[in-house]
Structures are given as structure tokens and as C-alpha cells.
Amino acid sequence: MENDFVHKFSSQSLADLLGKAMLEVSQDDVSFLAAGSKPEGVIRDRLAMYVHQRTDLIAAREWDNRTDLALLSKHGPEVLIELKVWTHFDAADEKKLRKESPKHGISGAFSSDAAKLKETGAELVKRFGMQPKLFTITVLFGVAVTDANEPFPGVVKYAGGHRQALKKFGNLNSLCDYGLQEAKKLFEKHGDTAIQYLGVGTTWGMSVRLDALVTEVVELR
């Protein structure tokens, strides 16, 4: 992969890159990690490792103490990425989706990350004389947990929320499809947004699904 691929980066190409990176790890292993805790670390690390192994770029995690993942060339920062993880049932809940609190609302978290990226990008233009491309990655996960298949109380992260949403939507895919599309409607108002399906695996006999939305931050609205 040539280094100049970063200059052609778009939401779709970054989404495709993330999809390829996640193909190299067992979906069941990722499902285990997602069911028990938010899987932002493994997703960020897999993307970083994929870039590290296939390019001459430096994939720097928590770069400069403020950017979740930065892709750096010898010239300076090429791409900055902020990553957040929510559940599909968060995205399917209108209040949770639209809430402006960065800690409690998807919209608020996106706006906070976008503002952070814009601020950091402006500072880097002064330091390195180049404008990095700016992206957010929002990962959604859903777990098909029921009273009958939860292995032990407290093991599945947000088990009550998953169960309640599953009862409303009937099955995992209906829940995930709805939440994914509602989140996409929100993000695409702010910039070009691409969907990447990260797959479905199984842990403790439960299906776990992960999806990602990649949005290029161009301007705040």
C-alpha cells in the first residue's frame, strides 16, 4: 500500500480499511470482548496494526496525549481519528441519540470529538504546515442476551438494555439495522459518512454484532 493513499482517504476508504483490519481477528474473540466490555481498544489497535504492517506510516495511538489514532508520515500528521463505542440500542433511542451531553449522548460525543479534531488540526497546521484529514469512527455493538442465555449476572455489559431493546425489536438484526441507520442519518448531516459491517460472532452461545460508522469531519454544523 503506497503512502500517498492517505491523500485519497475518504470515509469509505477508511471504512474499507477498518473492515479489512477486523477480518484478521476472530469474530468470536471480538464478540467475547464486546459482550463483556466496550471494545474500542481492540478495534483501534487492530486498525493501527494493519496500517503498521502494510505501510511506512507511523500508526500512533493516543498520539500527543490527545488523539486516539494518528497516521503520521515523515512530513507530519496525515490523518487524525477519534473513536467512540456505543450500543445499537443507544442509537435506536431518539433521546440518547440526540442528547448533547458528550458523556451521555451520541450527538454530543460526536460534536465533542469533531471540535477536538478541528482544534488539533488547526494547531498542527501551525506546527507542521499541513492539514491532516479528520475522521470519527463510531462503533455500535449489540448482544442477543436473554434471561435464559446470560451466563452469570453482571457478565454481559449493559445486559438490561440489550434485553429491553431485543423485546421491542424482536431480534438482534432488526435492532442493529434500525440503530445503525438512525445513527447514519445523524452523522451524515455533518460530513460524508460510510457504514462498515464488522461482523457477527458468538460468545457464551449469544450472537454479538458490530458495525462502524466513519465520518469525515470537514466543518461543524
N, C-alpha and C positions, 0 to 999 in steps of 0.2 A: 504494500500500500504506500503510495507516494505521500510525502509530507504536504504537498500542496492540496491534498484533499480537504484540508480544513478551510481553505478559501472557498470551497464549493459547498461547505456544510450548510445544510438546511435542517428543518425539524424532521423531515422524512429520512434524510440520510443518517442523522444521529439516531433516530428510532431504529432504523435498519441495523446500525452498528450495535446498538444495545441488544437487539434480538439475536444477532449472531453471537455476541458475547455470552448470552444466557443459555445458548444451545450447548455450551461446553461444560455445563454443570448439570447434575442430575435434577430433573424436575421434582422428584420425590424429596431430594435433600433440601431444595429451596422451599418446598411445601412444608417440610418439618420446621424450618426456620421461621417461615411466615406465620404458621399456626401458633407458634409459641411466643413470638415477639415480632415487632415491626422489622422487616427485612432490608432496611435501607443500606446497611453496611455491606451485605453480601452483593447487592446489586451494584452499588458504587464500585466495590472492589473488583467485581468481575469485569465491568466496563474498563476500569483502569488497567487491569491486567491484559485485557485484549489489545488495547492501544499500545501498551508497553511491549508486548511480544511481537507486534506486527508493524510498528513504525519506529522512526528515530525520535519521535516526540517524547517528551517527559510527561508522564501522567502523574500529576502531583495531587494527592489527597489532602484535604484541609490546608490547601496552599495559602501561604502568607497569613495563616491563622484566621482566615475568613471565608475562603471559597471551598465548597465541598469537593469539587474536582476541577482542576485546571489542566489544559493541554498546552504545553509550552514547547516552542521551537528555539533555535539558537537566537532568534530575533527577539523573542519575548513571548508573552501570553497570547495564544491564538484563540482559545475557547475557554469560557468560564461556564460552569454548570452548578446549579443548586438543585438538590434532590430532596423531595419530601415523600412520605408514605402515609396514605390514608386507607380506610376500608371502602369497599364498594358501597356499603350501607351508609357511610358518611356522605358519599356523593349522591346517593339516592334520596337523601334527606334535604329538602329545599332549604331549611333553616341552617343546617350545618354547612351546606354548600355555599350559601351566600353570606354567611356571617363574616364580619370584617375583623374579628379578633384573629391575629396571626396564630395563636395557640389553639383556638377552638373552631376556626372556620377555614374552609378550603380557599375561599376567595381572599380572605385576609392573609393567609400564609403565602399565597401566590403573589399578592401585592407587595408583601414584605420582602420576599426573595427577589422580585423584579426590581424593586427600589434599591436593594443591596447590590445587585448586579450592575445596575446603571451607575451607581455611585462608585463602585470599584472600577468599572470600566473607564470612567472619566479620569480617575486617579492614575490608571495605568497608561492612558494616552499621554499624560504629562511625564510619566517616568520612562516609558519605552517608545513613545512616538507612534504607537499603533493601537488601533481599536480592536479588541477581541470580540468575537461573536459571543452572544449571551443566550443561554438556554436554561429553562427549568425542566426538570423531569419529575413528574408526579406519578408515583406508583400506587395502584389500587390493588388490594387483596381481599379475597372472600373465602370463607371456610364453611363447608357444608356440615356444620356441627348441629347435632340434635341432643336431646336429653339422653337418648339411647346410646349414642356413639362417642360422647365425650369421655376420654379415658380416665380422667380424675378431675374433680372440681379445681378450677383455677389454672389448669394447664393450657387451655386454648385462650389466646389473647382476645379480649372483647367477645367472649362466647355468648353472652346475653344479647348483645347487639346483633351478632350473626344470626342467632336463633330467631329473634323477633323479625328481622328482615326476611329471612327464609320463609317464615309463615305467611308474610304479606305477599311475597312474590312467587311462592310455590316451589321454586328450585334455584340452585346456585346460578345457572347461566342466565336466567331471566333477571335475577337481582343484579348480576355483574354487568350484563348488557345495558340495563337501564342506567345504572350509576355511571358507567363509562361514557355513555352518550350525553348525559346531563353535564358531566364534568367537561367534556369536549366543547359543548355549547358555551360554557363559561370561559374557558381558556382561549378559544379561537376569536373571541372579541378583542383580545389583547395582542394577538400575534398568530402567525402561522402555526398550526398545531397538528401533530401527527399521532396516530394511535399505533402502539406496538403491543401485540398479544404476547405475553411472556410465558404462557402455557398453563397447563393443569397437571398437577401431580397428586399424590396420595400420601397421607400420613395418618397413622392410627385408624386406618380404614375410612378416613374422611377425604373428600376431594377438596383441593385448595387451588384457587385460580388467581393468577396475577396478570395485570395489564399495566401498560405505561402510556402516559401522555407526554409528549415532548413539545414544548412551546418555545419559539424563538422570541426573545424579548427585544423589541425594536423601539417601542415607545410606550409610556404609561398612559392609560386612558381612564 
